[in-house]
Amino acid sequence: MAKKAACSCDKKTARTAQERRKLINRLNRIEGQIRGIKGMVEKDAYCPDILTQCAAASAALNSFNRDLIGHHIKGCVLRDLKSGDESVVDELVDMLKKLMK
């Protein structure tokens, strides 16, 4: 049995250079937060201090996801619905289920 792909690589989302740059900058900040947490663990930082930084990184990633979902709904989902492709609704529901675990 074939494994299900982790992403739908056959689909793409058109983004402006500015939108792409904004998303990448946010991800770079989140990546920096994660590296900072790793450094704290390596230096045996106090657990509550590490957990505080983990909560901040988690909040930043959740915020990124909310913005990306909004962009997806206003762009891709709306476009597909207008063209008559209602399967995008099931895809969106499945995606939201995964994010809300």
N, C-alpha and C positions, 0 to 999 in steps of 0.2 A: 504494500500500500504506500502510495506517495505521501510525503509530508506536505502539510499545508504551508504555503509561503508565509513568512513573517510580515511581509508587506505586499501591497498590490503594486508591484513594480511596473505593471503595464499601464497604470494610470499616473498622471502627472497633474500638478497644480501650477498654474501660471501665476508667478509673483513678480512684482516690480523689483528692480534692484534695491530700492529703498526698503520694501517689505522684507526681502531676503536678508539685507544687512541688519535690520532691526531684530529679526529672529536670531540670527547668528550672534549678534552682540549679547542678547539675553542669555543664550546658551553658553557663551564664553564666560559670562559672569557666574552662571550656575556651576560650570565646570571649575571655576576658580574657588567657589565655595566648597566644592567636594574635595579639591586638592588641599584646601585649608583644614578641612575636617581630618583628612588623612594625616596631615602634619601634626595635628593635635593628638591623634592616637599614637603616632610615632614618638611624640614627646611625653606620653603618659599624662596628658591633660586630665583635669578633674571631669568625671563623667557628666555632671550636670552642665558644664560648659560645652562639652561636645554635643550633648543632646540639644542644647539651645541652638547651636549652629546647624545641627541636622534639621531641626524644625524650620529654621530660616530657609535652608536649601529646599526642603520639601514644599514650603509655601511658594517659593520662587518658581519651582517646577509646576506646581498647580496653577499658578497665575499664567505661566507660559501656555499650559494646556487649555485653559479657558479662552485665552486670546486666539489660539490656533483653531479651536472648535468654532468660535464665533466667525472667524474668517472662512472656515470650511462651510458652515451653514449658509452664510451670506453669499458665498461664491459658488463653490462646487455643487452643493446640494440644490440651491435655487436654480442654477443653470441646468442641472440634470432633470429636475422636476419640470421646468419649462419646456424641455425637449421631449417630455413624455416618459422619461426613465424613472419609474417609481421605486426601483430596486435600491436606489440610493438611500431611501428611508430605512430599509432593513439594515443596510450597512451602517448607517448612523446609529441606530438603536444598538446594534452589536458592539460598536465602538464605545458607546456610552456605558454599556454593561461592563466592559473590560476596565474602563477608567474608574468605575465606581465600586470596584471590589474592595 
